[in-house]
Amino acid sequence: MELSSPLAYAEDPRTAADRAAALETAGLDAVWVAEAYGFDSPTIMGYLAARTERMRIGSAILNVYSRTPALIAQTAAGLDAISGGRALLGVGASGPQVVEGWHGRLYDRPLRRAREVIQLSRRIWRREVIEHHGITDLPVPPEKGGTLGKPLKLLNHPVRDTIPVYLAALGPASVRTAAEIADGWLPFLYAPEHAEKVWGPALAEGTAKRDPALGPLQVVAGGLLAIGDDAEAVRDLMRPTVALYVGGMGAPGRNFYFDLVCSYGYEAAAAAVQEHYLAGRKKDAEAAVPAELLEQLCLAGPEGYVRDRVEVFREAGVTMLNVTPVGPEPARLIEHVRSWL
């Protein structure tokens, strides 16, 4: 099992990059850079490439609406070049509120778009002359107004002609797609105790169609990390995040995270969180998040307990444990967990 961490994107990115470089020294294998509607991730990933030497650098995620497939492929190839072959491309649909509210794009055909981005990226990295007609037309044909476009191939020679692609997915159809065509899968709010029940059938169906040349599907999941007799209190730090996603990331009936927590068996709690959050009662929404769910989403407690949690994630199929160390010595926490893996 490998070890990674998400980059803190709500703070100064240079400070966050300095912390990531220290975690690399402690044994971190990869860092994941979010984007949402904050700073763009490729700029920060490029800075991370200059600040680090060994660990891989991944986007988690670039959404498949705001950039063309060709630009996503170019971005990954550029990061791979400046990092010496350390890029990981995480892509996904994001959510309709960000896609339509921030990027001004209709939220339609998310899985077809993700599939197209992955397939075109791999062709572009192989420096194929690209002619493709789907959601994206390359080149734009005359019947759609095209006049001067012609099929092109990537101008540069990539460091690698195969860059690992990770798909962010939660619902059955998107998880099937990840298991079928992606190198890896990026779930969110991953509770390993429920993974087989919620995602097992979709993963099996997608794997049955998977090209053996891709190798086994890599799974990146984890949570807050804290070790100590008083570390259980750290779980409460997840309350605002869970409340935000379950309560506010989507309208009623169109919230992937609400549906996920319901599939875990917390239907009543999810409904309470959403009702409070949408009414503006954020503290009540946070209080409604079940303590049992927070325990499942975190690795926080005495050392023996945390070691057991690592094994629970491993047995659920996680191949890269993605943790956010909490406490005054994050590098020491990473070193400690690294020694177990």
C-alpha positions as CSV (number, residue, x, y, z in Angstrom):
1,M,0.0,0.0,0.0
2,E,1.3,3.5,-0.9
3,L,0.7,6.7,1.1
4,S,-0.6,10.0,-0.2
5,S,-2.1,13.2,1.1
6,P,-4.3,16.0,-0.3
7,L,-2.8,19.4,-0.5
8,A,-4.5,22.0,1.7
9,Y,-5.9,24.4,-0.9
10,A,-7.7,26.8,1.4
11,E,-4.4,28.4,2.5
12,D,-1.3,30.0,0.9
13,P,-0.3,27.5,-1.8
14,R,3.4,28.1,-1.2
15,T,3.0,27.3,2.5
16,A,1.1,24.1,1.5
17,A,3.8,23.2,-1.0
18,D,6.5,23.6,1.7
19,R,4.5,21.3,3.9
20,A,4.2,18.8,1.1
21,A,7.9,18.8,0.5
22,A,8.5,18.0,4.2
23,L,6.0,15.1,3.9
24,E,7.9,13.8,0.9
25,T,11.0,13.6,3.0
26,A,9.0,11.7,5.6
27,G,8.0,9.1,3.1
28,L,4.9,10.4,1.3
29,D,4.4,8.7,-2.2
30,A,2.0,11.2,-3.8
31,V,0.2,14.5,-3.2
32,W,-3.2,15.3,-4.7
33,V,-4.2,18.9,-5.6
34,A,-7.9,19.9,-5.7
35,E,-9.3,22.7,-7.7
36,A,-13.1,23.2,-7.1
37,Y,-13.7,26.9,-7.6
38,G,-10.5,28.1,-5.9
39,F,-7.0,28.4,-7.3
40,D,-6.4,26.3,-10.5
41,S,-4.5,23.1,-9.7
42,P,-2.1,22.9,-12.7
43,T,-0.3,26.1,-11.6
44,I,0.2,24.7,-8.1
45,M,1.1,21.3,-9.4
46,G,3.9,22.9,-11.5
47,Y,5.2,24.7,-8.4
48,L,5.1,21.4,-6.5
49,A,7.1,19.7,-9.2
50,A,9.9,22.3,-8.7
51,R,9.7,21.9,-4.9
52,T,9.8,18.1,-4.7
53,E,12.0,15.4,-6.1
54,R,10.4,12.0,-5.7
55,M,6.7,12.0,-5.0
56,R,4.1,11.9,-7.6
57,I,1.8,14.9,-8.2
58,G,-1.9,14.4,-9.0
59,S,-4.9,16.5,-9.9
60,A,-7.9,15.6,-7.8
61,I,-9.7,16.6,-9.8
62,L,-9.7,18.4,-13.2
63,N,-13.3,18.5,-14.3
64,V,-14.2,17.4,-17.8
65,Y,-16.3,20.4,-18.6
66,S,-14.1,23.5,-18.2
67,R,-11.1,22.3,-20.3
68,T,-11.1,20.6,-23.7
69,P,-9.9,17.0,-23.8
70,A,-6.8,18.1,-25.7
71,L,-6.0,20.8,-23.1
72,I,-6.3,18.3,-20.3
73,A,-3.9,15.9,-22.1
74,Q,-1.5,18.8,-22.7
75,T,-1.6,19.8,-19.1
76,A,-0.8,16.3,-17.9
77,A,2.0,15.9,-20.4
78,G,3.5,19.3,-19.4
79,L,3.4,18.4,-15.7
80,D,4.9,15.0,-16.5
81,A,7.7,16.7,-18.4
82,I,8.6,19.2,-15.7
83,S,8.3,16.7,-12.9
84,G,10.4,14.0,-14.7
85,G,7.5,11.5,-15.1
86,R,5.7,12.0,-11.8
87,A,2.3,13.2,-13.0
88,L,-1.0,11.6,-12.1
89,L,-4.1,12.8,-13.9
90,G,-7.2,12.8,-11.8
91,V,-10.4,13.7,-13.7
92,G,-14.1,13.7,-13.0
93,A,-17.4,15.5,-13.6
94,S,-17.3,17.7,-10.5
95,G,-20.9,18.7,-9.6
96,P,-23.6,20.7,-11.5
97,Q,-23.4,23.7,-9.1
98,V,-19.7,24.3,-9.9
99,V,-19.9,23.3,-13.6
100,E,-23.0,25.5,-14.3
101,G,-22.6,28.1,-11.7
102,W,-18.8,28.8,-12.0
103,H,-17.8,27.5,-15.4
104,G,-21.0,28.3,-17.2
105,R,-21.3,24.9,-18.9
106,L,-24.3,22.7,-19.0
107,Y,-23.9,19.7,-16.8
108,D,-24.7,17.0,-19.3
109,R,-23.4,13.5,-20.3
110,P,-20.8,13.3,-17.5
111,L,-19.7,9.7,-18.1
112,R,-19.5,10.2,-21.9
113,R,-17.3,13.2,-21.3
114,A,-15.0,11.4,-18.9
115,R,-14.7,8.4,-21.2
116,E,-13.8,10.8,-24.1
117,V,-11.2,12.7,-22.1
118,I,-9.5,9.5,-21.0
119,Q,-9.5,7.9,-24.4
120,L,-8.3,11.1,-26.2
121,S,-5.6,11.8,-23.6
122,R,-4.1,8.4,-24.1
123,R,-4.1,8.8,-27.9
124,I,-2.6,12.3,-27.6
125,W,0.2,11.1,-25.4
126,R,1.0,8.5,-28.0
127,R,1.3,11.4,-30.5
128,E,-1.4,10.0,-32.7
129,V,-2.8,12.3,-35.4
130,I,-6.2,13.0,-33.8
131,E,-9.4,12.8,-35.7
132,H,-12.3,12.2,-33.4
133,H,-16.1,12.9,-33.5
134,G,-18.1,12.6,-30.4
135,I,-19.0,15.3,-27.8
136,T,-15.9,17.0,-29.0
137,D,-15.1,17.2,-32.7
138,L,-11.4,17.2,-33.7
139,P,-11.2,18.9,-36.1
140,V,-14.5,20.8,-36.2
141,P,-16.2,19.5,-39.4
142,P,-17.6,21.9,-42.1
143,E,-21.2,21.0,-41.3
144,K,-20.6,22.4,-37.8
145,G,-18.9,25.6,-39.1
146,G,-15.4,24.4,-39.3
147,T,-13.2,26.0,-41.9
148,L,-9.5,25.8,-41.3
149,G,-9.0,23.0,-38.8
150,K,-7.0,19.9,-39.7
151,P,-6.0,16.8,-37.7
152,L,-3.0,17.4,-35.5
153,K,-0.7,15.5,-33.1
154,L,1.0,16.7,-29.9
155,L,3.9,18.9,-30.9
156,N,6.2,17.8,-28.0
157,H,7.4,14.3,-27.3
158,P,6.0,13.4,-23.9
159,V,8.3,12.0,-21.1
160,R,5.8,9.1,-20.9
161,D,3.3,8.0,-23.5
162,T,1.1,6.6,-20.7
163,I,0.3,8.7,-17.8
164,P,-1.9,7.1,-15.0
165,V,-5.5,8.4,-15.2
166,Y,-7.7,8.3,-12.1
167,L,-11.4,8.8,-12.3
168,A,-13.4,10.4,-9.5
169,A,-16.6,8.4,-9.2
170,L,-19.3,7.6,-6.6
171,G,-22.4,6.3,-8.4
172,P,-22.6,2.8,-9.8
173,A,-22.4,3.8,-13.5
174,S,-19.3,6.0,-12.9
175,V,-17.6,3.5,-10.7
176,R,-18.2,0.8,-13.4
177,T,-16.5,3.2,-15.9
178,A,-13.6,3.7,-13.6
179,A,-13.1,0.0,-13.2
180,E,-13.3,-0.5,-16.9
181,I,-11.1,2.2,-18.4
182,A,-9.2,4.1,-15.7
183,D,-5.8,3.3,-14.1
184,G,-7.3,4.3,-10.7
185,W,-10.4,5.3,-8.8
186,L,-10.8,8.4,-6.6
187,P,-13.8,7.9,-4.3
188,F,-14.8,10.5,-1.7
189,L,-16.3,10.1,1.8
190,Y,-15.1,6.5,1.5
191,A,-16.2,4.3,4.4
192,P,-14.4,1.0,4.0
193,E,-16.9,-0.9,6.0
194,H,-19.5,-0.3,3.4
195,A,-17.4,-0.4,0.2
196,E,-18.3,-4.0,-0.9
197,K,-22.0,-3.4,-0.3
198,V,-22.1,-0.1,-2.1
199,W,-19.5,-0.4,-4.9
200,G,-18.7,-4.1,-5.1
201,P,-21.1,-5.0,-8.0
202,A,-20.2,-2.0,-10.0
203,L,-16.5,-2.6,-9.6
204,A,-16.9,-6.3,-10.6
205,E,-19.0,-5.4,-13.7
206,G,-16.4,-2.8,-14.8
207,T,-13.5,-5.1,-14.1
208,A,-15.0,-7.8,-16.3
209,K,-14.7,-5.4,-19.3
210,R,-11.2,-4.1,-18.3
211,D,-8.2,-4.4,-20.6
212,P,-5.7,-6.6,-18.8
213,A,-2.9,-4.3,-20.0
214,L,-4.2,-1.7,-17.6
215,G,-3.3,-3.9,-14.6
216,P,-5.4,-3.9,-11.4
217,L,-7.5,-0.9,-10.6
218,Q,-5.7,1.4,-8.1
219,V,-7.9,2.8,-5.3
220,V,-7.1,6.0,-3.5
221,A,-9.0,6.6,-0.2
222,G,-8.4,7.5,3.4
223,G,-9.2,10.4,5.8
224,L,-8.0,12.5,8.7
225,L,-5.0,10.9,10.5
226,A,-4.2,11.3,14.2
227,I,-2.6,9.0,16.7
228,G,-2.9,9.4,20.4
229,D,-5.2,8.6,23.4
230,D,-7.1,11.9,22.7
231,A,-7.1,11.6,18.9
232,E,-10.7,10.5,18.7
233,A,-11.7,14.2,19.1
234,V,-10.1,14.8,15.7
235,R,-13.0,13.0,14.0
236,D,-15.2,16.0,14.8
237,L,-13.0,18.1,12.5
238,M,-14.7,16.2,9.7
239,R,-18.2,17.4,10.7
240,P,-18.1,20.6,8.6
241,T,-16.9,18.8,5.5
242,V,-19.4,16.0,5.7
243,A,-22.2,18.5,6.4
244,L,-21.2,20.7,3.5
245,Y,-21.1,17.8,1.0
246,V,-24.1,15.9,2.2
247,G,-26.2,19.0,2.9
248,G,-25.0,21.6,0.4
249,M,-23.3,20.1,-2.6
250,G,-26.4,19.8,-4.8
251,A,-30.1,20.4,-4.7
252,P,-32.4,17.8,-3.1
253,G,-32.5,14.8,-5.5
254,R,-29.3,15.9,-7.2
255,N,-26.7,15.4,-4.5
256,F,-24.3,12.5,-5.0
257,Y,-22.9,12.7,-1.5
258,F,-26.3,12.6,0.1
259,D,-27.1,9.5,-1.9
260,L,-23.8,7.9,-0.9
261,V,-24.4,8.4,2.9
262,C,-27.9,7.0,2.4
263,S,-26.4,3.9,0.8
264,Y,-24.2,3.5,3.9
265,G,-27.5,3.2,5.9
266,Y,-27.7,6.7,7.3
267,E,-30.9,7.8,5.5
268,A,-32.5,9.6,8.4
269,A,-29.2,11.4,9.4
270,A,-28.6,12.4,5.8
271,A,-32.1,13.9,5.6
272,A,-31.5,15.8,8.8
273,V,-28.1,17.1,7.7
274,Q,-29.6,18.3,4.3
275,E,-32.6,19.9,5.9
276,H,-30.6,21.9,8.4
277,Y,-27.9,22.9,5.9
278,L,-30.3,24.1,3.2
279,A,-32.2,26.1,5.9
280,G,-28.9,27.9,6.8
281,R,-28.5,26.0,10.2
282,K,-25.0,24.8,9.5
283,K,-24.1,24.0,13.1
284,D,-27.2,21.9,13.4
285,A,-26.2,20.1,10.2
286,E,-22.8,19.4,11.6
287,A,-24.2,18.1,14.8
288,A,-26.5,15.7,12.9
289,V,-23.6,13.9,11.2
290,P,-23.4,10.5,13.0
291,A,-20.4,9.9,15.1
292,E,-20.2,6.3,13.8
293,L,-19.9,7.6,10.2
294,L,-17.1,10.0,11.2
295,E,-15.2,7.1,12.8
296,Q,-15.5,5.2,9.6
297,L,-14.2,8.1,7.5
298,C,-11.1,8.7,9.7
299,L,-8.0,7.1,11.0
300,A,-7.9,8.7,14.4
301,G,-7.3,7.1,17.8
302,P,-4.7,5.2,19.8
303,E,-1.9,3.7,17.8
304,G,-3.2,0.1,17.9
305,Y,-6.6,1.3,16.7
306,V,-5.2,3.3,13.8
307,R,-3.1,0.4,12.7
308,D,-6.3,-1.7,12.6
309,R,-8.0,1.0,10.6
310,V,-5.2,1.0,8.1
311,E,-5.8,-2.8,7.6
312,V,-9.5,-2.2,7.2
313,F,-8.8,0.2,4.4
314,R,-6.3,-2.3,2.9
315,E,-8.8,-5.2,3.1
316,A,-11.4,-3.1,1.4
317,G,-9.2,-2.7,-1.6
318,V,-7.4,0.6,-1.1
319,T,-4.0,0.6,-2.7
320,M,-3.0,4.2,-1.9
321,L,-4.0,5.4,1.6
322,N,-4.8,9.1,1.3
323,V,-4.5,10.8,4.7
324,T,-4.5,14.3,6.1
325,P,-2.2,14.3,9.1
326,V,-3.6,16.4,12.1
327,G,-1.4,17.6,14.8
328,P,1.8,19.6,15.5
329,E,4.1,17.1,13.8
330,P,2.6,15.9,10.5
331,A,5.9,14.6,9.1
332,R,6.3,12.3,12.2
333,L,2.8,11.0,11.7
334,I,3.6,10.2,8.0
335,E,6.8,8.5,9.0
336,H,5.0,6.4,11.6
337,V,2.3,5.2,9.2
338,R,4.8,4.7,6.4
339,S,6.6,2.2,8.7
340,W,3.5,0.1,8.9
341,L,3.0,-0.2,5.1
